[in-house]
Amino acid sequence: MNPLRRARSSAFKRAPVACALAGLLAGLFALGSAQAQNLPELFAAARAHDASFEAALAQFEADRARAAQAQAGVRPSVALSGGASWTHRDSSLPGPDRLLNQQQLTLGASQPLFRPANQLALQQAQWALQAAQARLQSAEQDLIVRTAQATFDVLAAQDRLRFIEAQQQAVAEQLAAARRMFEVGATTVTDVREAQARFDLVRAQQIAAANELQVNQLALEQLVGRSPVRPWHLPEGVALPALPGLPNATATATTPPAGLGTTPAATSPAAPPTTALPTWVERAQTAHPLLRQAEAGLQIAALEVQRAQAARGPTVDATAQLQLARSPNPAQPASGHVRQRDASVGIQFNLPLYSGGALQNRIAEAVALHTRARAELDAAQRGVIQATRSAYLGVVSGIGQVQALQAAQASSQSALEANRLGLEVGVRINLDVLNAQSQLFDTKTQLARARYEVLLGSLRLRQASGVLTADDLQPIAALLRAPQPKH
């Protein structure tokens, strides 16, 4: 099996099904790259292509192998060694010179009987593996957010370009009307020039929006490793899903005001509650991968103090050895070689008495590192709590902005119609209509962006609390719709 696939199955309980689904989606994505892709398909492609996530998978596999190395400290070890030598003997004693030939083969085995440091190292390896799993989970959560961010950037850029093009069309119609009215003497050249200036400004905005869309499109294609990419979009008027303790993002009415006398307070949304914040903070304190990683680091540091202290104690090993040797007969060299077989078993005891202060300083170092690990855990807890609170308040603020912009869009639409009517009866000028059009399309652009920010903020909140998974993309994907084919 591929090591990276083993890493997936080790890190996540549902990894076999998730990996198979990811592979299936990636295959469908490759086959139909010319078609539109929903958010889960884009994430599956990013998971198979993103270099940062592949590096995280490889690092997890390395951490898993490193943790398995600690098993060697409690298992027997066996070694085979051998050698041969040739000695030329030139002696002043009577007799011919001789070439002596010796061979030796040794098989040795050792089994730790009492090595507390090795047992502690095995426990450290188990904690290190948990930390590696937390790091891999954190990398997957980061990839989910990055994929959603890149997708929503493309969709927001598409909406902005679409609204600017609609505004450009409306300004062009207003410019044509101003020219017709100027030709018949019903208006001044000032109205024509104002409309022309607004048309040129919108055209410049259209060029900038088209460039922004192209840049965001390239960024998304680089992330998923496919081209072209056409993500599904979020239709206007779709109610956004509410998080626990939060209202629906489109709960307030968006109908236009009944008349010019309607007050803004009549359509202003109520402030979203923050009663669910303690629940999200509690989730973060129990499930966040950074906290699990820091907790594992603290346990490893505590075990390292025990290992350093255990190094001052005795160790006991069981040993066994079988040695085969062949050498010349020292008593009668002319008679040939002597073969010898030695077998031995025993117990080896070792107790360090003096190491030049190395053991004492090693203990002091481990204690200091344990203190640092505890401080890092405290810092991680505070950081996670702060990030969760910020993400929650960001979602609350985003929902409020969506509701306010919905009311602003309705008001802007009513204001545009009123200015058009005023222009016809002579109480408004052409510039008033142009300003009202600009305000309406700007509000639509901000509303579209705010809706994507709410969806992205919900993912960031789950990431901040440590509970984000690929399944959380499904409720968002259910809101999206495939774009219409281009003719």
Rosetta blueprint (number, residue, H / E / L):
1 M L
2 N L
3 P H
4 L H
5 R H
6 R H
7 A H
8 R H
9 S H
10 S H
11 A H
12 F L
13 K L
14 R L
15 A H
16 P H
17 V H
18 A H
19 C H
20 A H
21 L H
22 A H
23 G H
24 L H
25 L H
26 A H
27 G H
28 L H
29 F H
30 A H
31 L H
32 G L
33 S L
34 A L
35 Q L
36 A L
37 Q E
38 N L
39 L H
40 P H
41 E H
42 L H
43 F H
44 A H
45 A H
46 A H
47 R H
48 A H
49 H H
50 D L
51 A H
52 S H
53 F H
54 E H
55 A H
56 A H
57 L H
58 A H
59 Q H
60 F H
61 E H
62 A H
63 D H
64 R H
65 A H
66 R H
67 A H
68 A H
69 Q H
70 A H
71 Q H
72 A H
73 G H
74 V H
75 R L
76 P L
77 S E
78 V E
79 A E
80 L E
81 S E
82 G E
83 G E
84 A E
85 S E
86 W E
87 T E
88 H E
89 R E
90 D L
91 S L
92 S L
93 L L
94 P L
95 G L
96 P L
97 D L
98 R E
99 L E
100 L E
101 N E
102 Q E
103 Q E
104 Q E
105 L E
106 T E
107 L E
108 G E
109 A E
110 S E
111 Q E
112 P E
113 L E
114 F E
115 R L
116 P H
117 A H
118 N H
119 Q H
120 L H
121 A H
122 L H
123 Q H
124 Q H
125 A H
126 Q H
127 W H
128 A H
129 L H
130 Q H
131 A H
132 A H
133 Q H
134 A H
135 R H
136 L H
137 Q H
138 S H
139 A H
140 E H
141 Q H
142 D H
143 L H
144 I H
145 V H
146 R H
147 T H
148 A H
149 Q H
150 A H
151 T H
152 F H
153 D H
154 V H
155 L H
156 A H
157 A H
158 Q H
159 D H
160 R H
161 L H
162 R H
163 F H
164 I H
165 E H
166 A H
167 Q H
168 Q H
169 Q H
170 A H
171 V H
172 A H
173 E H
174 Q H
175 L H
176 A H
177 A H
178 A H
179 R H
180 R H
181 M H
182 F H
183 E H
184 V L
185 G L
186 A L
187 T L
188 T L
189 V H
190 T H
191 D H
192 V H
193 R H
194 E H
195 A H
196 Q H
197 A H
198 R H
199 F H
200 D H
201 L H
202 V H
203 R H
204 A H
205 Q H
206 Q H
207 I H
208 A H
209 A H
210 A H
211 N H
212 E H
213 L H
214 Q H
215 V H
216 N H
217 Q H
218 L H
219 A H
220 L H
221 E H
222 Q H
223 L H
224 V H
225 G L
226 R L
227 S L
228 P L
229 V L
230 R L
231 P E
232 W L
233 H E
234 L L
235 P L
236 E L
237 G L
238 V L
239 A L
240 L L
241 P L
242 A L
243 L L
244 P L
245 G L
246 L L
247 P L
248 N L
249 A L
250 T L
251 A L
252 T L
253 A L
254 T L
255 T L
256 P L
257 P L
258 A L
259 G L
260 L L
261 G L
262 T L
263 T L
264 P H
265 A H
266 A H
267 T L
268 S L
269 P L
270 A L
271 A L
272 P L
273 P L
274 T L
275 T L
276 A L
277 L H
278 P H
279 T H
280 W H
281 V H
282 E H
283 R H
284 A H
285 Q H
286 T H
287 A H
288 H L
289 P H
290 L H
291 L H
292 R H
293 Q H
294 A H
295 E H
296 A H
297 G H
298 L H
299 Q H
300 I H
301 A H
302 A H
303 L H
304 E H
305 V H
306 Q H
307 R H
308 A H
309 Q H
310 A H
311 A L
312 R L
313 G L
314 P L
315 T E
316 V E
317 D E
318 A E
319 T E
320 A E
321 Q E
322 L E
323 Q E
324 L E
325 A E
326 R E
327 S E
328 P E
329 N L
330 P L
331 A L
332 Q L
333 P H
334 A H
335 S H
336 G L
337 H E
338 V E
339 R E
340 Q E
341 R E
342 D E
343 A E
344 S E
345 V E
346 G E
347 I E
348 Q E
349 F E
350 N E
351 L L
352 P L
353 L L
354 Y L
355 S L
356 G L
357 G L
358 A H
359 L H
360 Q H
361 N H
362 R H
363 I H
364 A H
365 E H
366 A H
367 V H
368 A H
369 L H
370 H H
371 T H
372 R H
373 A H
374 R H
375 A H
376 E H
377 L H
378 D H
379 A H
380 A H
381 Q H
382 R H
383 G H
384 V H
385 I H
386 Q H
387 A H
388 T H
389 R H
390 S H
391 A H
392 Y H
393 L H
394 G H
395 V H
396 V H
397 S H
398 G H
399 I H
400 G H
401 Q H
402 V H
403 Q H
404 A H
405 L H
406 Q H
407 A H
408 A H
409 Q H
410 A H
411 S H
412 S H
413 Q H
414 S H
415 A H
416 L H
417 E H
418 A H
419 N H
420 R H
421 L H
422 G H
423 L H
424 E H
425 V H
426 G L
427 V L
428 R L
429 I L
430 N H
431 L H
432 D H
433 V H
434 L H
435 N H
436 A H
437 Q H
438 S H
439 Q H
440 L H
441 F H
442 D H
443 T H
444 K H
445 T H
446 Q H
447 L H
448 A H
449 R H
450 A H
451 R H
452 Y H
453 E H
454 V H
455 L H
456 L H
457 G H
458 S H
459 L H
460 R H
461 L H
462 R H
463 Q H
464 A H
465 S L
466 G L
467 V L
468 L L
469 T L
470 A H
471 D H
472 D H
473 L H
474 Q H
475 P H
476 I H
477 A H
478 A H
479 L H
480 L L
481 R E
482 A L
483 P L
484 Q L
485 P L
486 K L
487 H L
